[in-house]
Amino acid sequence: MNNSPCDESRHSAEYLEHWATQSLGQDDADVSSNHKQTGSLRMISSTAEEAVAVALDLDSSRFLRRVATQKELLRAGDPQVAMTQTAYRQVMDHLTADTTREYGGLLYGQRIKAADGTYVGVLVLHAEPAAFSPGNSHRMSFTQETWLAYERMEDQWREAGIQWERLGWYHSHPDFSIFLSNHDLDVCSLFRHPTHVALVVDPCRLEGGFFVRGMEGFRP
């Protein structure tokens, strides 16, 4: 077993309960943040957000509500981010298993369009840990072998009729808070669509946050 500076964070159920403080009560229907949000999930309730609710087959008047946090920075035009509990648990199980170093992976799912055809959000359906990914307590890296493994897996998905898109990436910051480092921004440069996201999780402080590229680019 790996020694960890925050062994209590291994209990992913407690982590989920702490972070997902506003659950929709459905296994695959938790809605989370925009540009950056830390601490609790953010529910949403306006025109663009209703498109997300429709995509999730939710009654927005009942299930979606605004739960903003002080650290949330929403920019005009930033897409909403919805994440299923299945994908959420995949991320948490991965990142809380060993907090002695950084881990990460890719997020997959679907982009969400409004009635006028503009992209207003993303729905994260699956989180896939990165293979062949070296790391230490302050960074993790995607290698050429990592990307080749993802490409082979995506080919298999397409052959099986699974139509998931790469929506962005996720990684852990064990015990040093939620932000995008210079190295993280280098990884973010590989994700160039305005709807691409980066999810950062601190499994020791029980915090997490989404960063959205949007039209202005990722901000640290």
Z-matrix of the N, CA and C atoms (Angstrom, degrees):
N
C 1 1.473
C 2 1.524 1 109.66
N 3 1.314 2 117.65 1 140.29
C 4 1.451 3 121.99 2 178.24
C 5 1.515 4 110.29 3 -77.85
N 6 1.333 5 116.22 4 136.57
C 7 1.450 6 119.55 5 172.73
C 8 1.513 7 108.81 6 -73.87
N 9 1.313 8 116.71 7 139.26
C 10 1.455 9 120.38 8 -173.86
C 11 1.510 10 110.17 9 -130.73
N 12 1.347 11 118.49 10 141.98
C 13 1.455 12 121.04 11 175.31
C 14 1.509 13 112.66 12 -73.70
N 15 1.301 14 117.97 13 -6.13
C 16 1.472 15 120.11 14 -177.48
C 17 1.519 16 108.78 15 -147.75
N 18 1.320 17 117.26 16 66.59
C 19 1.460 18 121.03 17 -175.03
C 20 1.514 19 112.58 18 -61.04
N 21 1.352 20 117.23 19 -27.61
C 22 1.457 21 118.09 20 -178.33
C 23 1.513 22 111.73 21 -63.95
N 24 1.341 23 117.85 22 -23.05
C 25 1.461 24 120.44 23 -178.03
C 26 1.519 25 112.05 24 -73.98
N 27 1.345 26 117.51 25 -7.20
C 28 1.454 27 119.90 26 177.38
C 29 1.527 28 111.48 27 -66.76
N 30 1.321 29 116.63 28 -22.10
C 31 1.454 30 119.90 29 -177.38
C 32 1.525 31 108.60 30 -79.82
N 33 1.336 32 116.16 31 87.82
C 34 1.466 33 119.99 32 -171.82
C 35 1.517 34 111.94 33 -63.27
N 36 1.336 35 117.60 34 -29.80
C 37 1.465 36 119.55 35 179.25
C 38 1.519 37 110.03 36 -63.25
N 39 1.345 38 117.51 37 -42.31
C 40 1.455 39 120.27 38 177.80
C 41 1.521 40 110.25 39 -66.38
N 42 1.314 41 116.97 40 -38.29
C 43 1.460 42 121.85 41 178.42
C 44 1.518 43 110.33 42 -60.51
N 45 1.321 44 115.53 43 -47.68
C 46 1.459 45 119.85 44 -179.50
C 47 1.511 46 110.47 45 -61.75
N 48 1.328 47 116.82 46 -42.46
C 49 1.453 48 119.84 47 -178.24
C 50 1.525 49 110.23 48 -64.58
N 51 1.334 50 117.03 49 -38.07
C 52 1.459 51 120.82 50 -179.32
C 53 1.526 52 111.37 51 -68.76
N 54 1.335 53 116.58 52 -47.06
C 55 1.466 54 120.11 53 -174.06
C 56 1.520 55 111.62 54 -79.04
N 57 1.313 56 117.85 55 -45.23
C 58 1.462 57 121.59 56 -177.99
C 59 1.510 58 109.60 57 -86.38
N 60 1.312 59 116.82 58 65.56
C 61 1.454 60 121.06 59 -173.83
C 62 1.520 61 112.83 60 -73.09
N 63 1.324 62 116.89 61 -17.14
C 64 1.456 63 120.19 62 -179.41
C 65 1.526 64 108.96 63 -120.67
N 66 1.314 65 117.40 64 75.28
C 67 1.463 66 121.35 65 -178.24
C 68 1.509 67 110.67 66 -78.56
N 69 1.309 68 115.85 67 146.88
C 70 1.459 69 120.88 68 177.88
C 71 1.513 70 111.93 69 -84.10
N 72 1.319 71 117.32 70 -4.90
C 73 1.450 72 119.77 71 177.33
C 74 1.509 73 113.92 72 81.40
N 75 1.337 74 118.52 73 9.47
C 76 1.451 75 122.98 74 175.76
C 77 1.509 76 107.64 75 -123.45
N 78 1.322 77 117.74 76 142.23
C 79 1.459 78 120.73 77 -173.89
C 80 1.509 79 112.02 78 -59.29
N 81 1.310 80 118.78 79 -36.22
C 82 1.457 81 121.49 80 -177.94
C 83 1.511 82 112.04 81 -119.10
N 84 1.335 83 117.17 82 47.83
C 85 1.457 84 118.02 83 -177.65
C 86 1.515 85 112.51 84 -146.93
N 87 1.329 86 118.21 85 45.39
C 88 1.457 87 121.08 86 172.55
C 89 1.517 88 109.00 87 -98.01
N 90 1.304 89 115.51 88 135.82
C 91 1.455 90 121.00 89 -177.07
C 92 1.511 91 107.93 90 -113.02
N 93 1.342 92 115.91 91 131.50
C 94 1.454 93 118.66 92 -178.72
C 95 1.507 94 111.38 93 -121.78
N 96 1.348 95 118.14 94 -157.30
C 97 1.450 96 123.79 95 -151.76
C 98 1.505 97 117.96 96 -84.48
N 99 1.359 98 113.22 97 -172.69
C 100 1.462 99 122.83 98 174.34
C 101 1.518 100 110.07 99 -104.11
N 102 1.361 101 116.71 100 -123.15
C 103 1.472 102 121.10 101 -171.67
C 104 1.526 103 111.63 102 -58.40
N 105 1.317 104 118.21 103 -58.88
C 106 1.454 105 120.86 104 176.80
C 107 1.509 106 108.04 105 -146.36
N 108 1.324 107 117.18 106 135.11
C 109 1.451 108 120.28 107 175.01
C 110 1.500 109 108.25 108 -152.81
N 111 1.298 110 115.40 109 138.80
C 112 1.449 111 120.78 110 -173.37
C 113 1.517 112 109.93 111 -125.49
N 114 1.308 113 116.59 112 136.81
C 115 1.451 114 121.04 113 168.62
C 116 1.498 115 115.52 114 103.86
N 117 1.311 116 119.09 115 -56.18
C 118 1.456 117 120.28 116 -177.02
C 119 1.516 118 109.82 117 -138.41
N 120 1.321 119 115.60 118 157.52
C 121 1.454 120 119.68 119 179.97
C 122 1.520 121 110.22 120 -69.67
N 123 1.316 122 115.63 121 150.98
C 124 1.456 123 121.24 122 -176.83
C 125 1.515 124 109.79 123 -113.18
N 126 1.335 125 116.52 124 122.07
C 127 1.448 126 121.55 125 176.89
C 128 1.527 127 109.15 126 -97.09
N 129 1.319 128 116.64 127 152.39
C 130 1.453 129 120.55 128 -167.58
C 131 1.526 130 111.49 129 -132.98
N 132 1.352 131 116.47 130 154.77
C 133 1.461 132 117.66 131 -172.41
C 134 1.518 133 113.75 132 -158.70
N 135 1.330 134 118.00 133 64.96
C 136 1.458 135 121.13 134 171.75
C 137 1.520 136 108.15 135 -147.10
N 138 1.327 137 117.32 136 -171.37
C 139 1.461 138 120.36 137 -169.45
C 140 1.524 139 113.63 138 -52.97
N 141 1.330 140 117.52 139 -55.72
C 142 1.461 141 119.85 140 179.58
C 143 1.523 142 111.25 141 -61.22
N 144 1.329 143 115.10 142 -38.75
C 145 1.448 144 120.03 143 -177.57
C 146 1.537 145 111.54 144 -67.27
N 147 1.335 146 116.07 145 -32.13
C 148 1.457 147 118.95 146 178.53
C 149 1.522 148 110.78 147 -64.70
N 150 1.343 149 117.31 148 -30.11
C 151 1.457 150 120.19 149 175.31
C 152 1.522 151 110.57 150 -62.91
N 153 1.339 152 115.93 151 -36.92
C 154 1.460 153 120.20 152 175.52
C 155 1.522 154 109.77 153 -64.89
N 156 1.333 155 116.20 154 -42.64
C 157 1.458 156 120.16 155 179.94
C 158 1.524 157 111.12 156 -62.11
N 159 1.327 158 116.21 157 -41.46
C 160 1.460 159 119.99 158 178.55
C 161 1.521 160 110.58 159 -63.04
N 162 1.335 161 115.95 160 -42.59
C 163 1.462 162 119.72 161 179.58
C 164 1.524 163 111.14 162 -62.03
N 165 1.334 164 116.34 163 -32.23
C 166 1.462 165 120.89 164 179.36
C 167 1.517 166 112.24 165 -88.47
N 168 1.338 167 116.93 166 -0.80
C 169 1.454 168 121.88 167 -177.82
C 170 1.524 169 111.09 168 59.29
N 171 1.336 170 115.39 169 46.97
C 172 1.453 171 121.46 170 -179.46
C 173 1.520 172 110.33 171 -112.65
N 174 1.328 173 116.49 172 153.09
C 175 1.450 174 122.23 173 169.83
C 176 1.522 175 106.86 174 -85.39
N 177 1.357 176 116.52 175 101.07
C 178 1.462 177 119.80 176 -171.99
C 179 1.526 178 112.11 177 -62.56
N 180 1.332 179 117.84 178 -31.58
C 181 1.448 180 119.89 179 -178.96
C 182 1.522 181 111.30 180 -66.85
N 183 1.323 182 116.90 181 -23.39
C 184 1.462 183 120.31 182 -177.85
C 185 1.522 184 112.48 183 -99.08
N 186 1.340 185 116.28 184 -41.71
C 187 1.451 186 119.70 185 -168.66
C 188 1.522 187 115.17 186 -101.61
N 189 1.348 188 118.38 187 -23.53
C 190 1.451 189 119.78 188 -175.54
C 191 1.519 190 110.24 189 -101.63
N 192 1.319 191 115.46 190 132.67
C 193 1.449 192 120.71 191 179.11
C 194 1.525 193 107.89 192 -152.66
N 195 1.302 194 116.56 193 161.23
C 196 1.461 195 121.24 194 -175.96
C 197 1.522 196 109.53 195 -89.84
N 198 1.317 197 115.18 196 123.04
C 199 1.464 198 121.43 197 175.43
C 200 1.526 199 106.40 198 -131.19
N 201 1.335 200 116.52 199 76.03
C 202 1.467 201 120.48 200 -176.84
C 203 1.520 202 110.03 201 -79.44
N 204 1.316 203 115.93 202 156.35
C 205 1.451 204 121.23 203 176.11
C 206 1.520 205 109.48 204 -119.33
N 207 1.331 206 116.84 205 160.90
C 208 1.459 207 120.90 206 -176.14
C 209 1.522 208 112.36 207 -62.22
N 210 1.336 209 117.05 208 -30.03
C 211 1.457 210 120.36 209 -176.04
C 212 1.524 211 113.06 210 -90.22
N 213 1.310 212 116.78 211 2.66
C 214 1.463 213 119.34 212 -177.82
C 215 1.513 214 111.21 213 -78.71
N 216 1.326 215 115.77 214 132.38
C 217 1.460 216 121.96 215 -179.20
C 218 1.522 217 108.80 216 -122.56
N 219 1.310 218 117.05 217 95.27
C 220 1.459 219 122.61 218 -178.42
C 221 1.512 220 109.82 219 -95.35
N 222 1.329 221 116.47 220 124.39
C 223 1.453 222 121.85 221 178.11
C 224 1.519 223 109.50 222 -103.73
N 225 1.318 224 116.12 223 150.23
C 226 1.461 225 120.90 224 178.72
C 227 1.522 226 109.65 225 -59.35
N 228 1.319 227 115.93 226 131.05
C 229 1.453 228 120.89 227 177.95
C 230 1.514 229 115.35 228 88.48
N 231 1.333 230 117.89 229 -7.15
C 232 1.460 231 119.18 230 177.62
C 233 1.525 232 110.27 231 -66.90
N 234 1.327 233 117.96 232 135.97
C 235 1.466 234 119.88 233 178.99
C 236 1.520 235 111.62 234 -71.76
N 237 1.319 236 115.10 235 152.39
C 238 1.449 237 120.98 236 172.55
C 239 1.534 238 108.81 237 -75.49
N 240 1.329 239 116.47 238 155.11
C 241 1.452 240 121.37 239 179.22
C 242 1.522 241 108.92 240 -122.91
N 243 1.332 242 115.67 241 121.88
C 244 1.461 243 121.50 242 175.02
C 245 1.516 244 108.42 243 -114.80
N 246 1.328 245 116.27 244 139.55
C 247 1.463 246 121.01 245 -176.69
C 248 1.517 247 109.15 246 -135.47
N 249 1.320 248 117.23 247 127.16
C 250 1.453 249 119.86 248 178.51
C 251 1.522 250 110.28 249 -72.88
N 252 1.321 251 115.47 250 155.59
C 253 1.454 252 119.21 251 176.58
C 254 1.526 253 111.25 252 -61.50
N 255 1.326 254 117.21 253 -33.20
C 256 1.465 255 119.83 254 178.22
C 257 1.524 256 110.49 255 -59.44
N 258 1.334 257 117.05 256 -50.11
C 259 1.463 258 120.72 257 179.20
C 260 1.522 259 110.91 258 -65.83
N 261 1.321 260 116.22 259 -38.32
C 262 1.458 261 121.22 260 -179.42
C 263 1.526 262 110.76 261 -60.95
N 264 1.319 263 115.35 262 -45.36
C 265 1.471 264 119.43 263 179.69
C 266 1.521 265 111.02 264 -67.84
N 267 1.320 266 116.97 265 -34.11
C 268 1.468 267 118.96 266 176.62
C 269 1.523 268 110.75 267 -61.08
N 270 1.333 269 116.56 268 -43.36
C 271 1.461 270 120.54 269 178.09
C 272 1.525 271 110.69 270 -63.78
N 273 1.326 272 116.27 271 -48.80
C 274 1.461 273 120.23 272 -176.47
C 275 1.526 274 112.06 273 -64.30
N 276 1.318 275 116.90 274 -43.56
C 277 1.464 276 119.93 275 179.33
C 278 1.527 277 110.74 276 -61.09
N 279 1.332 278 116.30 277 -38.74
C 280 1.455 279 120.41 278 -179.89
C 281 1.525 280 111.43 279 -68.51
N 282 1.325 281 116.97 280 -50.35
C 283 1.455 282 120.57 281 -169.78
C 284 1.525 283 114.05 282 -80.88
N 285 1.323 284 118.07 283 -19.08
C 286 1.460 285 119.79 284 178.75
C 287 1.524 286 112.81 285 -95.22
N 288 1.316 287 118.35 286 -5.10
C 289 1.467 288 120.91 287 -178.38
C 290 1.524 289 111.89 288 -69.72
N 291 1.319 290 117.69 289 -32.62
C 292 1.460 291 122.75 290 -179.63
C 293 1.517 292 107.98 291 -148.81
N 294 1.331 293 117.19 292 112.81
C 295 1.463 294 120.54 293 -177.14
C 296 1.530 295 112.02 294 -105.49
N 297 1.340 296 117.61 295 18.04
C 298 1.464 297 120.33 296 177.59
C 299 1.518 298 111.86 297 -83.11
N 300 1.340 299 117.91 298 -13.32
C 301 1.461 300 121.62 299 -179.71
C 302 1.514 301 108.76 300 -151.30
N 303 1.336 302 115.88 301 169.37
C 304 1.461 303 120.43 302 176.85
C 305 1.529 304 110.51 303 -79.55
N 306 1.335 305 114.27 304 142.48
C 307 1.472 306 122.29 305 171.31
C 308 1.519 307 107.73 306 -130.74
N 309 1.320 308 115.64 307 164.59
C 310 1.456 309 118.84 308 178.16
C 311 1.512 310 111.96 309 -167.69
N 312 1.319 311 114.74 310 -173.87
C 313 1.454 312 120.93 311 -179.25
C 314 1.511 313 110.53 312 -178.65
N 315 1.321 314 115.96 313 -167.64
C 316 1.465 315 121.84 314 -179.09
C 317 1.525 316 110.81 315 -107.82
N 318 1.330 317 114.85 316 152.40
C 319 1.461 318 123.07 317 176.19
C 320 1.525 319 108.91 318 -107.68
N 321 1.331 320 116.07 319 134.68
C 322 1.463 321 121.89 320 -177.45
C 323 1.523 322 109.94 321 -125.70
N 324 1.314 323 115.51 322 153.20
C 325 1.456 324 120.13 323 176.35
C 326 1.510 325 111.47 324 166.37
N 327 1.341 326 116.08 325 -136.82
C 328 1.453 327 121.54 326 -174.44
C 329 1.524 328 110.84 327 -134.91
N 330 1.329 329 115.26 328 146.22
C 331 1.456 330 120.16 329 170.10
C 332 1.522 331 108.94 330 -84.93
N 333 1.314 332 116.35 331 147.67
C 334 1.459 333 122.05 332 -176.81
C 335 1.523 334 109.59 333 -112.71
N 336 1.346 335 116.12 334 129.54
C 337 1.464 336 121.90 335 179.86
C 338 1.523 337 111.03 336 -106.92
N 339 1.324 338 115.43 337 146.06
C 340 1.456 339 121.59 338 171.37
C 341 1.524 340 108.78 339 -82.33
N 342 1.333 341 115.98 340 177.90
C 343 1.467 342 120.71 341 -177.60
C 344 1.525 343 111.75 342 -61.66
N 345 1.339 344 117.58 343 -28.56
C 346 1.465 345 120.00 344 -178.40
C 347 1.525 346 112.35 345 -86.17
N 348 1.327 347 117.41 346 3.82
C 349 1.452 348 121.03 347 176.33
C 350 1.512 349 115.44 348 91.16
N 351 1.330 350 117.89 349 -4.74
C 352 1.459 351 120.27 350 178.94
C 353 1.532 352 109.96 351 -80.75
N 354 1.320 353 115.05 352 148.46
C 355 1.464 354 119.68 353 177.97
C 356 1.525 355 109.35 354 -78.88
N 357 1.325 356 115.73 355 125.29
C 358 1.462 357 120.59 356 -176.99
C 359 1.520 358 112.57 357 -118.45
N 360 1.326 359 117.55 358 -5.64
C 361 1.452 360 118.50 359 -179.11
C 362 1.506 361 112.29 360 -174.88
N 363 1.325 362 114.78 361 175.44
C 364 1.454 363 121.97 362 174.54
C 365 1.522 364 108.50 363 -132.95
N 366 1.318 365 114.95 364 149.23
C 367 1.455 366 122.08 365 176.95
C 368 1.523 367 107.67 366 -117.90
N 369 1.328 368 116.90 367 110.05
C 370 1.464 369 122.09 368 -179.63
C 371 1.526 370 108.56 369 -83.43
N 372 1.328 371 115.57 370 118.27
C 373 1.459 372 121.80 371 -176.66
C 374 1.524 373 113.62 372 -107.10
N 375 1.325 374 116.55 373 -22.32
C 376 1.467 375 119.24 374 -173.35
C 377 1.514 376 110.14 375 -153.22
N 378 1.343 377 116.58 376 141.04
C 379 1.459 378 122.86 377 174.07
C 380 1.521 379 108.06 378 -119.83
N 381 1.324 380 115.92 379 124.90
C 382 1.462 381 121.14 380 -176.82
C 383 1.532 382 109.75 381 -115.64
N 384 1.352 383 117.59 382 114.50
C 385 1.468 384 120.38 383 179.39
C 386 1.521 385 111.73 384 -59.31
N 387 1.324 386 115.23 385 147.94
C 388 1.457 387 121.46 386 179.98
C 389 1.525 388 110.50 387 -81.16
N 390 1.317 389 116.12 388 129.33
C 391 1.462 390 121.63 389 173.77
C 392 1.530 391 109.29 390 -91.12
N 393 1.332 392 116.22 391 160.63
C 394 1.476 393 121.53 392 177.47
C 395 1.526 394 110.90 393 51.97
N 396 1.335 395 115.32 394 44.72
C 397 1.466 396 121.24 395 -171.95
C 398 1.524 397 110.10 396 -120.30
N 399 1.333 398 117.82 397 96.49
C 400 1.462 399 119.70 398 179.25
C 401 1.525 400 111.13 399 -70.39
N 402 1.327 401 115.39 400 156.55
C 403 1.448 402 119.00 401 179.23
C 404 1.508 403 112.12 402 -168.17
N 405 1.334 404 114.93 403 168.75
C 406 1.454 405 121.31 404 173.41
C 407 1.524 406 107.65 405 -138.97
N 408 1.313 407 117.49 406 -161.54
C 409 1.460 408 119.94 407 -174.56
C 410 1.524 409 113.10 408 -71.66
N 411 1.340 410 118.20 409 -10.85
C 412 1.466 411 120.24 410 -175.78
C 413 1.520 412 114.65 411 -128.56
N 414 1.329 413 118.71 412 1.30
C 415 1.454 414 118.89 413 174.32
C 416 1.523 415 110.06 414 -164.87
N 417 1.343 416 114.46 415 156.98
C 418 1.454 417 121.80 416 169.64
C 419 1.516 418 107.17 417 -134.41
N 420 1.332 419 116.08 418 156.05
C 421 1.455 420 119.86 419 -173.93
C 422 1.521 421 111.25 420 -130.20
N 423 1.327 422 114.92 421 145.97
C 424 1.457 423 122.31 422 170.47
C 425 1.534 424 107.35 423 -95.63
N 426 1.315 425 116.76 424 120.03
C 427 1.464 426 120.87 425 -179.38
C 428 1.526 427 110.29 426 -96.72
N 429 1.332 428 115.98 427 173.57
C 430 1.455 429 120.11 428 176.17
C 431 1.525 430 110.46 429 -58.90
N 432 1.340 431 115.81 430 -38.44
C 433 1.466 432 119.61 431 178.07
C 434 1.525 433 111.00 432 -64.55
N 435 1.329 434 116.45 433 -34.81
C 436 1.467 435 120.51 434 177.19
C 437 1.522 436 110.65 435 -59.73
N 438 1.341 437 116.36 436 -50.39
C 439 1.463 438 120.43 437 -176.99
C 440 1.523 439 111.36 438 -66.41
N 441 1.322 440 118.03 439 -36.83
C 442 1.466 441 120.40 440 177.40
C 443 1.522 442 110.46 441 -64.48
N 444 1.325 443 117.27 442 -38.83
C 445 1.466 444 120.44 443 178.42
C 446 1.525 445 110.75 444 -64.89
N 447 1.338 446 116.88 445 -40.69
C 448 1.462 447 120.09 446 177.05
C 449 1.532 448 110.93 447 -63.92
N 450 1.317 449 117.55 448 -42.11
C 451 1.462 450 120.41 449 -179.16
C 452 1.527 451 111.24 450 -63.26
N 453 1.332 452 116.86 451 -40.49
C 454 1.468 453 119.63 452 177.32
C 455 1.528 454 110.92 453 -64.14
N 456 1.320 455 116.29 454 -41.98
C 457 1.457 456 120.16 455 179.24
C 458 1.524 457 111.11 456 -64.42
N 459 1.335 458 117.63 457 -42.56
C 460 1.460 459 121.08 458 -179.75
C 461 1.524 460 110.95 459 -65.65
N 462 1.330 461 117.59 460 -35.04
C 463 1.469 462 120.62 461 174.94
C 464 1.530 463 110.26 462 -61.52
N 465 1.314 464 116.62 463 -41.95
C 466 1.460 465 120.54 464 178.62
C 467 1.521 466 111.14 465 -64.92
N 468 1.323 467 117.03 466 -38.92
C 469 1.461 468 120.24 467 177.10
C 470 1.518 469 111.22 468 -62.13
N 471 1.336 470 116.23 469 -45.36
C 472 1.469 471 119.59 470 -179.56
C 473 1.523 472 110.99 471 -61.72
N 474 1.327 473 116.63 472 -40.74
C 475 1.465 474 119.95 473 178.01
C 476 1.524 475 111.33 474 -63.43
N 477 1.332 476 116.33 475 -29.18
C 478 1.462 477 121.12 476 178.99
C 479 1.521 478 112.55 477 -88.34
N 480 1.349 479 117.31 478 0.49
C 481 1.452 480 121.39 479 178.48
C 482 1.511 481 114.92 480 84.13
N 483 1.338 482 117.43 481 14.35
C 484 1.466 483 121.68 482 178.66
C 485 1.525 484 108.52 483 -88.57
N 486 1.320 485 116.39 484 117.04
C 487 1.458 486 122.03 485 -174.23
C 488 1.527 487 110.54 486 -106.11
N 489 1.306 488 116.84 487 66.39
C 490 1.462 489 121.45 488 177.07
C 491 1.524 490 110.09 489 -98.15
N 492 1.330 491 116.04 490 144.78
C 493 1.454 492 122.17 491 176.36
C 494 1.526 493 109.49 492 -105.61
N 495 1.310 494 115.77 493 153.09
C 496 1.456 495 119.23 494 170.11
C 497 1.527 496 108.44 495 -72.13
N 498 1.315 497 116.23 496 121.56
C 499 1.463 498 120.60 497 -178.41
C 500 1.525 499 112.67 498 -103.60
N 501 1.320 500 117.11 499 -14.18
C 502 1.452 501 119.91 500 -177.48
C 503 1.514 502 110.35 501 151.95
N 504 1.318 503 115.99 502 -154.88
C 505 1.454 504 120.06 503 -175.92
C 506 1.524 505 110.41 504 -142.35
N 507 1.319 506 115.13 505 166.84
C 508 1.459 507 121.34 506 177.69
C 509 1.521 508 108.68 507 -138.06
N 510 1.323 509 116.49 508 155.67
C 511 1.463 510 120.44 509 173.27
C 512 1.518 511 109.80 510 -163.97
N 513 1.317 512 115.13 511 167.85
C 514 1.460 513 120.92 512 -177.14
C 515 1.515 514 111.60 513 -101.01
N 516 1.342 515 114.65 514 151.47
C 517 1.459 516 123.70 515 169.75
C 518 1.528 517 106.82 516 -123.45
N 519 1.315 518 118.51 517 83.68
C 520 1.470 519 119.85 518 -174.04
C 521 1.530 520 112.66 519 -64.86
N 522 1.313 521 115.08 520 107.56
C 523 1.461 522 123.15 521 173.56
C 524 1.521 523 113.58 522 67.59
N 525 1.357 524 118.89 523 26.75
C 526 1.459 525 117.71 524 170.91
C 527 1.523 526 113.05 525 -141.52
N 528 1.329 527 116.49 526 37.00
C 529 1.458 528 123.22 527 162.30
C 530 1.537 529 113.35 528 74.91
N 531 1.349 530 114.13 529 -175.50
C 532 1.458 531 122.12 530 -170.47
C 533 1.524 532 109.94 531 -111.43
N 534 1.335 533 116.11 532 111.82
C 535 1.459 534 122.36 533 176.70
C 536 1.521 535 106.82 534 -167.02
N 537 1.313 536 116.31 535 172.69
C 538 1.455 537 122.02 536 174.59
C 539 1.529 538 108.67 537 -109.57
N 540 1.324 539 116.18 538 116.37
C 541 1.456 540 121.07 539 178.32
C 542 1.526 541 109.91 540 -75.98
N 543 1.309 542 117.38 541 173.20
C 544 1.465 543 120.77 542 176.46
C 545 1.529 544 110.74 543 -60.02
N 546 1.322 545 116.06 544 -39.96
C 547 1.469 546 119.56 545 176.76
C 548 1.521 547 110.68 546 -64.06
N 549 1.332 548 116.66 547 -41.95
C 550 1.467 549 120.44 548 177.91
C 551 1.524 550 110.95 549 -60.68
N 552 1.320 551 116.77 550 -40.79
C 553 1.463 552 120.48 551 179.75
C 554 1.523 553 111.32 552 -65.61
N 555 1.343 554 116.61 553 -31.85
C 556 1.465 555 119.18 554 174.58
C 557 1.527 556 110.19 555 -62.58
N 558 1.340 557 116.96 556 -42.38
C 559 1.469 558 120.39 557 176.68
C 560 1.525 559 109.76 558 -64.85
N 561 1.341 560 116.83 559 -41.61
C 562 1.463 561 120.96 560 -179.44
C 563 1.530 562 112.02 561 -60.21
N 564 1.327 563 117.25 562 -27.12
C 565 1.461 564 120.23 563 -179.24
C 566 1.526 565 111.97 564 -64.44
N 567 1.332 566 117.40 565 -16.59
C 568 1.458 567 121.66 566 177.39
C 569 1.527 568 111.44 567 -79.37
N 570 1.332 569 117.27 568 -13.11
C 571 1.464 570 122.83 569 -177.10
C 572 1.527 571 107.63 570 -112.80
N 573 1.348 572 116.17 571 101.69
C 574 1.460 573 120.68 572 -165.31
C 575 1.522 574 115.03 573 -109.21
N 576 1.329 575 117.87 574 -5.19
C 577 1.470 576 118.96 575 178.47
C 578 1.528 577 109.05 576 -79.80
N 579 1.354 578 117.66 577 143.67
C 580 1.469 579 119.52 578 -179.80
C 581 1.528 580 114.54 579 -56.43
N 582 1.333 581 118.01 580 -22.09
C 583 1.453 582 119.71 581 -179.88
C 584 1.530 583 113.14 582 -89.75
N 585 1.311 584 118.06 583 -2.10
C 586 1.464 585 119.40 584 -179.13
C 587 1.528 586 110.76 585 -67.80
N 588 1.335 587 114.95 586 145.63
C 589 1.461 588 121.08 587 -175.56
C 590 1.521 589 110.79 588 -130.02
N 591 1.326 590 115.19 589 158.38
C 592 1.460 591 122.93 590 170.75
C 593 1.524 592 107.46 591 -128.69
N 594 1.305 593 116.74 592 125.47
C 595 1.461 594 122.67 593 179.40
C 596 1.528 595 108.23 594 -106.20
N 597 1.332 596 116.38 595 123.54
C 598 1.460 597 122.14 596 177.64
C 599 1.530 598 108.23 597 -114.54
N 600 1.324 599 116.30 598 132.52
C 601 1.459 600 121.69 599 -178.59
C 602 1.527 601 109.09 600 -127.70
N 603 1.313 602 116.58 601 129.65
C 604 1.461 603 121.50 602 170.14
C 605 1.528 604 107.28 603 -100.77
N 606 1.341 605 118.28 604 102.67
C 607 1.460 606 120.79 605 -175.25
C 608 1.518 607 113.31 606 -76.25
N 609 1.330 608 118.04 607 -4.57
C 610 1.460 609 121.29 608 177.43
C 611 1.528 610 111.89 609 -94.89
N 612 1.329 611 116.16 610 -41.62
C 613 1.465 612 120.70 611 -179.40
C 614 1.519 613 112.41 612 -91.08
N 615 1.323 614 116.22 613 -0.40
C 616 1.467 615 121.38 614 179.45
C 617 1.528 616 111.52 615 58.83
N 618 1.319 617 116.03 616 49.92
C 619 1.454 618 122.25 617 177.16
C 620 1.523 619 109.54 618 -129.64
N 621 1.329 620 115.57 619 155.98
C 622 1.448 621 120.49 620 175.37
C 623 1.509 622 110.14 621 -155.49
N 624 1.326 623 116.78 622 155.37
C 625 1.457 624 118.94 623 179.25
C 626 1.514 625 112.26 624 -156.40
N 627 1.333 626 115.92 625 142.37
C 628 1.458 627 122.75 626 172.35
C 629 1.534 628 109.49 627 -94.01
N 630 1.317 629 115.48 628 138.66
C 631 1.462 630 122.90 629 169.45
C 632 1.528 631 106.67 630 -116.66
N 633 1.332 632 116.37 631 134.08
C 634 1.464 633 121.66 632 -177.33
C 635 1.525 634 109.26 633 -113.67
N 636 1.339 635 116.37 634 136.41
C 637 1.469 636 118.91 635 178.34
C 638 1.521 637 110.36 636 -63.25
N 639 1.340 638 117.97 637 -49.17
C 640 1.450 639 120.12 638 -178.50
C 641 1.520 640 112.16 639 59.39
N 642 1.323 641 116.47 640 -161.01
C 643 1.460 642 121.11 641 178.68
C 644 1.527 643 111.94 642 -84.47
N 645 1.323 644 116.83 643 -17.31
C 646 1.460 645 120.46 644 -175.11
C 647 1.521 646 113.05 645 -99.78
N 648 1.318 647 118.28 646 -6.17
C 649 1.453 648 120.90 647 -178.85
C 650 1.521 649 112.41 648 91.09
N 651 1.326 650 115.15 649 165.60
C 652 1.459 651 120.71 650 178.26
C 653 1.527 652 110.05 651 -67.56
N 654 1.323 653 114.66 652 141.60
C 655 1.457 654 120.33 653 172.66
C 656 1.524 655 108.57 654 -116.10
N 657 1.339 656 118.03 655 145.26
C 658 1.458 657 119.34 656 179.06
C 659 1.512 658 113.05 657 -69.52
